[in-house]
Amino acid sequence: MRLILVMAVALAAVNACGGSDDRVASDPTPSVPSAAGPATSGSQSTAGAPTSSSSGDQTPDLQPQVVVEGLEVPWGIAFLPDGSALIAERDNATIQLLDPDGQIKQVGSVAGVVPTSEGGLLGLAVSPTYTQDHLVYAYLTTADDNRVVAMTYESGKLSAAAPIFTGIPAGEIHDGGRIAFGPDGMLYVTTGETGDGTLAQDPSSLGGKILRLEPDGSVPTDNPDPSSPVWTLGHRNVQGITWDDAGRLWSTEFGADQWDEVNLIEPGNNYGWPAVEGRSDQSQFTNPIVEWPTDEASPSGVAYLDGSLYVAALAGERLYRIRVNGRTLGEPQALYEGDYGRLRTVVVTPDGTLWFTTSNRDGRGDPAGTDDRIFEIRP
């Protein structure tokens, strides 16, 4: 199931499938359908962010504060039991540790990472039994595949990475990359179709899927197919997953030329790509709950906090807040439009605040200034 990266194929995929998901910004208006080198130069700061916002919703509890700056394409963030944050930097394959006092240091460098346009060192997750096993998981791109690896974090250092699940197709684009442990203790992994849409509908391919694994990388016996890690299929490129208070799984997905999506994920469902993009009347496919024109969002990370989803938009250069109403969602509200550039990752901290990251130092945003940064808000 391994896929060797070939530049000519990758470039052809860019042309055939609407190009990179990391689009440039445009003038956005969200729409909703009807319901149915190592970054050790990073520094901690308490400086406030701009007070202006074209969203018109700039209240004191939503005023972003800088947590850390000077990072380089921060992608995955995961928290240790003491409140420290592990931060994966995509292109230089390093992992930083930001302690509760605001001090940051490099604690590991992951061998074998081969950065591409959208691949590299991506998602991070901390074991739900960390106090016993000290395990940290990462999703990364190699020369042959995307894979999930496990490391131990002890005495202030990460061990060498041991693969637990390999063979996920890798490409110049559409590598997925978010990993997270669900309420059931299983490890969920989002993948992309590498620009080859046919992989998304192929149940034997790991591309264009959401996967569900045991913590050791084996296949849970209660998956839709007990012999397969595939939880859902028909995805183009999923970079965000989160669970609400009722245990419902939500994902964000990049569209090609028409619609970006927020989906309610249910086991065994087919979300349509490449046969459909956005909503359709084809009953064999599951419709998104929210959709945006593709130049208004490019939704990457998503997190759930206090009854709302928070979605980071790359091309849209804003944070969307969307109220969760059971199995439906409210009208997306755009925050910080254009204030901080491209936004990549959103996480909830152990003390219940919300962090979001910028993604401006990867050649697509403004490489000048203090970016990339992590901001904090307290909804």
C-alpha positions as CSV (number, residue, x, y, z in Angstrom):
1,M,0.0,0.0,0.0
2,R,3.0,2.3,-0.2
3,L,3.1,5.1,-2.7
4,I,6.4,6.4,-3.9
5,L,6.4,10.2,-4.4
6,V,7.0,11.1,-8.0
7,M,7.1,14.9,-8.7
8,A,5.7,14.6,-12.2
9,V,2.7,12.7,-10.9
10,A,2.2,15.2,-8.1
11,L,2.3,18.1,-10.4
12,A,-0.3,16.5,-12.6
13,A,-2.5,15.9,-9.6
14,V,-2.3,19.6,-8.7
15,N,-3.5,20.5,-12.1
16,A,-6.2,17.9,-12.2
17,C,-7.7,18.4,-8.7
18,G,-7.8,22.2,-8.2
19,G,-4.3,22.5,-6.8
20,S,-3.1,22.9,-3.3
21,D,-5.5,23.2,-0.4
22,D,-3.4,26.0,1.0
23,R,-5.1,28.6,-1.1
24,V,-4.5,32.4,-1.0
25,A,-7.0,34.6,0.7
26,S,-10.0,36.3,-1.0
27,D,-12.9,38.4,0.1
28,P,-15.1,35.9,2.0
29,T,-18.7,35.5,3.0
30,P,-19.6,32.2,4.7
31,S,-22.7,30.3,3.5
32,V,-24.7,27.5,5.1
33,P,-27.0,25.0,3.4
34,S,-30.3,24.1,4.9
35,A,-30.1,21.6,7.7
36,A,-30.3,18.0,6.6
37,G,16.1,25.3,11.4
38,P,14.8,24.3,14.8
39,A,12.4,26.9,16.2
40,T,14.3,27.3,19.4
41,S,14.1,31.0,18.6
42,G,10.4,30.8,19.5
43,S,9.6,33.1,22.4
44,Q,6.8,33.6,24.9
45,S,4.8,36.8,24.8
46,T,1.8,38.4,26.5
47,A,1.4,41.1,23.8
48,G,-2.1,41.8,22.7
49,A,-3.4,41.3,19.2
50,P,-5.0,43.9,16.9
51,T,-8.3,45.1,18.3
52,S,-9.9,45.6,14.9
53,S,-12.0,42.8,13.3
54,S,-14.2,43.0,10.2
55,S,-16.3,40.3,11.9
56,G,-17.8,42.9,14.2
57,D,-17.6,40.5,17.1
58,Q,-14.6,41.7,19.1
59,T,-15.5,41.3,22.8
60,P,-13.0,41.2,25.7
61,D,-13.2,37.5,26.2
62,L,-12.4,36.9,22.5
63,Q,-9.4,39.3,22.4
64,P,-6.5,37.0,21.3
65,Q,-3.3,37.1,23.3
66,V,0.0,35.7,22.0
67,V,1.1,32.5,23.7
68,V,4.3,32.0,21.8
69,E,5.9,33.4,18.6
70,G,8.8,32.6,16.3
71,L,7.5,29.2,15.3
72,E,7.8,27.7,11.8
73,V,4.6,26.1,10.5
74,P,3.2,24.7,13.8
75,W,0.9,21.9,12.8
76,G,0.2,19.4,15.6
77,I,-0.3,20.3,19.2
78,A,-0.9,17.9,22.1
79,F,-0.9,18.4,25.9
80,L,0.9,16.5,28.6
81,P,-0.8,15.9,31.9
82,D,1.1,18.7,33.6
83,G,-0.3,21.2,31.0
84,S,2.8,21.4,28.9
85,A,2.2,21.6,25.1
86,L,4.1,19.5,22.5
87,I,4.2,21.4,19.2
88,A,5.1,19.8,15.9
89,E,6.7,22.0,13.3
90,R,5.9,20.6,9.8
91,D,8.9,21.4,7.6
92,N,11.8,21.1,10.0
93,A,10.4,17.9,11.7
94,T,11.1,19.2,15.2
95,I,8.9,19.0,18.3
96,Q,9.0,21.9,20.8
97,L,7.7,21.8,24.4
98,L,6.0,24.8,25.8
99,D,5.8,24.5,29.6
100,P,3.1,26.1,31.7
101,D,5.5,28.9,32.6
102,G,5.8,29.9,29.0
103,Q,9.3,28.6,28.4
104,I,9.9,26.8,25.1
105,K,12.6,24.3,24.1
106,Q,13.1,21.6,21.5
107,V,12.7,18.1,22.9
108,G,12.9,16.0,19.8
109,S,13.6,15.8,16.0
110,V,11.8,13.1,14.1
111,A,14.0,11.2,11.7
112,G,12.8,10.2,8.2
113,V,10.4,13.1,7.6
114,V,10.3,14.3,4.0
115,P,8.4,17.7,3.8
116,T,6.3,18.3,0.7
117,S,3.9,21.1,-0.2
118,E,1.4,19.8,2.4
119,G,3.3,16.9,4.0
120,G,5.9,16.7,6.7
121,L,5.6,16.3,10.5
122,L,1.8,16.8,11.0
123,G,-0.5,15.7,13.7
124,L,0.3,14.9,17.3
125,A,-1.6,13.0,20.0
126,V,-0.8,12.0,23.6
127,S,-1.8,8.5,24.8
128,P,-4.9,8.4,27.0
129,T,-2.8,6.2,29.3
130,Y,0.2,8.5,29.2
131,T,0.8,8.3,33.0
132,Q,1.5,4.6,32.5
133,D,3.1,4.4,29.1
134,H,4.5,8.0,28.4
135,L,3.6,7.5,24.7
136,V,3.3,10.4,22.2
137,Y,2.0,9.7,18.6
138,A,2.8,11.6,15.4
139,Y,1.6,11.5,11.8
140,L,4.4,12.1,9.3
141,T,5.4,12.0,5.6
142,T,8.3,9.9,4.5
143,A,9.8,9.3,1.1
144,D,7.5,6.2,0.7
145,D,4.3,6.9,2.6
146,N,2.4,8.7,5.3
147,R,2.5,6.9,8.7
148,V,1.8,7.0,12.3
149,V,4.6,6.6,14.8
150,A,4.9,6.3,18.5
151,M,7.6,7.8,20.8
152,T,8.1,7.9,24.6
153,Y,8.6,11.2,26.4
154,E,10.7,10.9,29.5
155,S,13.4,13.0,31.2
156,G,12.6,15.9,28.9
157,K,13.3,14.1,25.7
158,L,11.4,12.2,23.0
159,S,12.7,8.8,22.0
160,A,13.3,7.6,18.4
161,A,10.0,7.1,16.5
162,A,8.7,3.6,16.1
163,P,6.2,3.0,13.3
164,I,2.8,1.5,14.4
165,F,0.9,2.0,11.1
166,T,2.4,2.5,7.7
167,G,1.4,2.5,4.0
168,I,-0.9,5.6,3.9
169,P,-0.5,7.1,0.4
170,A,1.7,10.2,0.4
171,G,1.9,13.0,-2.2
172,E,3.0,16.5,-2.8
173,I,-0.6,17.6,-1.8
174,H,-3.6,16.2,0.1
175,D,-1.8,14.3,2.9
176,G,-4.4,14.7,5.6
177,G,-2.5,14.4,8.9
178,R,-4.7,15.0,11.9
179,I,-4.7,12.3,14.6
180,A,-6.7,12.2,17.9
181,F,-7.9,9.8,20.5
182,G,-11.6,9.6,20.6
183,P,-13.9,9.1,23.7
184,D,-13.7,5.3,23.0
185,G,-9.9,5.3,23.4
186,M,-9.3,4.5,19.8
187,L,-6.9,6.5,17.6
188,Y,-8.5,8.3,14.7
189,V,-6.4,9.2,11.7
190,T,-7.3,11.5,8.8
191,T,-5.8,10.9,5.3
192,G,-5.9,12.6,1.9
193,E,-6.1,11.2,-1.5
194,T,-2.8,12.8,-2.7
195,G,-4.6,14.4,-5.7
196,D,-5.8,11.1,-7.0
197,G,-9.6,11.2,-6.3
198,T,-10.1,7.5,-7.2
199,L,-8.3,6.5,-3.9
200,A,-11.1,8.1,-1.9
201,Q,-13.7,5.7,-3.2
202,D,-11.4,2.6,-3.2
203,P,-12.2,0.7,0.1
204,S,-8.8,-1.1,-0.2
205,S,-6.9,2.2,-0.3
206,L,-6.0,4.1,2.9
207,G,-6.1,7.4,1.0
208,G,-9.1,9.8,1.3
209,K,-10.3,8.2,4.5
210,I,-10.8,8.6,8.2
211,L,-9.1,5.6,9.9
212,R,-9.8,4.1,13.3
213,L,-7.0,2.2,15.1
214,E,-6.2,0.5,18.4
215,P,-3.4,2.4,20.2
216,D,-0.9,-0.2,19.0
217,G,-1.9,0.4,15.4
218,S,-4.0,-2.8,15.0
219,V,-7.6,-2.8,13.6
220,P,-10.5,-2.7,16.1
221,T,-12.8,-5.6,15.7
222,D,-15.9,-3.3,15.9
223,N,-14.9,-1.2,12.8
224,P,-17.4,-1.3,9.9
225,D,-15.2,-4.0,8.3
226,P,-13.4,-5.8,11.1
227,S,-10.5,-6.5,8.8
228,S,-10.0,-2.8,7.7
229,P,-8.9,0.4,9.5
230,V,-11.3,2.4,7.4
231,W,-14.0,4.2,9.5
232,T,-15.3,6.4,6.6
233,L,-14.5,7.0,3.0
234,G,-15.0,9.4,0.2
235,H,-12.9,12.2,1.6
236,R,-10.7,14.6,-0.4
237,N,-8.4,15.9,2.4
238,V,-9.4,16.0,6.0
239,Q,-7.2,18.1,8.4
240,G,-9.5,18.5,11.3
241,I,-11.5,16.2,13.7
242,T,-13.1,16.8,17.1
243,W,-15.8,15.4,19.3
244,D,-18.7,17.3,20.9
245,D,-20.1,16.8,24.4
246,A,-22.4,14.1,23.1
247,G,-19.6,12.1,21.5
248,R,-20.4,13.1,17.9
249,L,-17.4,13.3,15.6
250,W,-17.1,16.3,13.4
251,S,-14.5,16.9,10.6
252,T,-13.4,19.7,8.3
253,E,-12.6,18.9,4.7
254,F,-11.0,20.8,1.8
255,G,-13.0,21.0,-1.4
256,A,-11.6,21.4,-4.9
257,D,-13.2,24.1,-6.9
258,Q,-16.7,24.6,-5.3
259,W,-17.3,23.7,-1.6
260,D,-15.3,23.2,1.6
261,E,-17.1,21.2,4.2
262,V,-17.9,20.5,7.9
263,N,-19.1,16.9,8.2
264,L,-20.8,14.9,10.9
265,I,-18.8,11.6,10.8
266,E,-20.6,8.3,11.2
267,P,-19.0,4.9,10.8
268,G,-19.2,3.3,7.3
269,N,-20.6,6.4,5.6
270,N,-19.4,7.6,2.2
271,Y,-18.8,11.4,1.9
272,G,-18.9,11.5,-1.8
273,W,-15.5,12.7,-3.2
274,P,-14.8,12.7,-6.1
275,A,-18.3,11.8,-7.3
276,V,-19.7,14.9,-5.6
277,E,-18.3,18.0,-3.9
278,G,-20.5,19.6,-1.3
279,R,-24.2,18.7,-1.1
280,S,-26.0,16.4,-3.6
281,D,-29.2,14.5,-4.0
282,Q,-27.4,11.2,-4.3
283,S,-28.6,9.1,-1.3
284,Q,-25.5,6.9,-1.2
285,F,-23.4,9.9,-0.1
286,T,-23.6,11.8,3.2
287,N,-24.1,15.5,2.8
288,P,-22.0,18.1,4.7
289,I,-23.7,20.0,7.5
290,V,-22.0,23.3,6.5
291,E,-20.3,24.3,3.3
292,W,-18.4,27.3,2.1
293,P,-17.1,28.3,-1.4
294,T,-13.5,27.1,-1.6
295,D,-11.9,30.5,-1.7
296,E,-13.6,31.5,1.6
297,A,-12.3,28.9,4.0
298,S,-9.8,26.2,3.3
299,P,-10.7,24.7,6.7
300,S,-7.9,23.0,8.5
301,G,-8.1,22.4,12.3
302,V,-11.3,22.2,14.3
303,A,-12.0,22.1,18.0
304,Y,-15.1,21.9,20.2
305,L,-15.6,24.1,23.2
306,D,-18.7,25.1,25.2
307,G,-21.3,24.2,22.6
308,S,-19.4,25.5,19.5
309,L,-17.0,24.3,16.8
310,Y,-14.1,26.6,16.1
311,V,-12.6,26.1,12.6
312,A,-9.3,27.5,11.4
313,A,-9.3,28.9,7.8
314,L,-6.2,29.1,5.7
315,A,-7.4,31.0,2.6
316,G,-10.2,32.6,4.5
317,E,-7.7,34.0,7.1
318,R,-10.2,33.8,10.0
319,L,-11.5,31.6,12.8
320,Y,-15.1,30.4,12.3
321,R,-17.3,29.8,15.3
322,I,-20.3,27.5,14.7
323,R,-22.9,26.6,17.2
324,V,-23.7,22.9,17.6
325,N,-27.4,22.2,17.7
326,G,-27.5,18.4,18.1
327,R,-26.9,16.9,14.6
328,T,-27.1,20.3,12.9
329,L,-25.0,23.5,13.1
330,G,-25.8,27.1,13.3
331,E,-24.7,30.0,11.1
332,P,-20.9,30.2,10.9
333,Q,-19.6,33.4,12.5
334,A,-16.2,34.7,11.2
335,L,-13.8,36.1,13.8
336,Y,-10.5,38.0,13.1
337,E,-11.0,38.3,9.4
338,G,-7.6,39.1,7.9
339,D,-6.1,40.1,11.3
340,Y,-3.5,37.3,11.6
341,G,-3.2,35.7,8.1
342,R,-3.6,32.0,7.5
343,L,-4.9,29.9,10.5
344,R,-4.0,26.2,10.7
345,T,-4.7,24.4,14.0
346,V,-7.2,24.9,16.8
347,V,-7.0,23.1,20.2
348,V,-8.6,23.3,23.6
349,T,-6.1,23.6,26.4
350,P,-6.4,21.6,29.7
351,D,-7.7,24.7,31.5
352,G,-10.5,25.2,28.9
353,T,-9.0,28.0,26.8
354,L,-8.7,27.9,23.0
355,W,-5.5,28.1,21.1
356,F,-5.2,28.7,17.3
357,T,-2.1,28.9,15.2
358,T,-1.0,30.9,12.2
359,S,0.6,29.3,9.1
360,N,2.3,32.2,7.4
361,R,5.9,31.1,7.3
362,D,5.5,28.3,4.8
363,G,6.0,30.3,1.6
364,R,2.3,31.1,1.1
365,G,1.8,33.8,3.7
366,D,3.9,36.7,4.8
367,P,7.3,35.3,6.1
368,A,8.2,38.6,7.8
369,G,7.5,39.6,11.4
370,T,6.9,37.4,14.4
371,D,4.8,34.7,12.6
372,D,4.2,31.9,13.1
373,R,2.4,32.3,16.4
374,I,0.0,30.6,18.8
375,F,-2.9,32.8,20.1
376,E,-5.1,32.2,23.0
377,I,-8.8,33.2,23.6
378,R,-11.2,32.5,26.4
379,P,-14.7,32.1,25.0
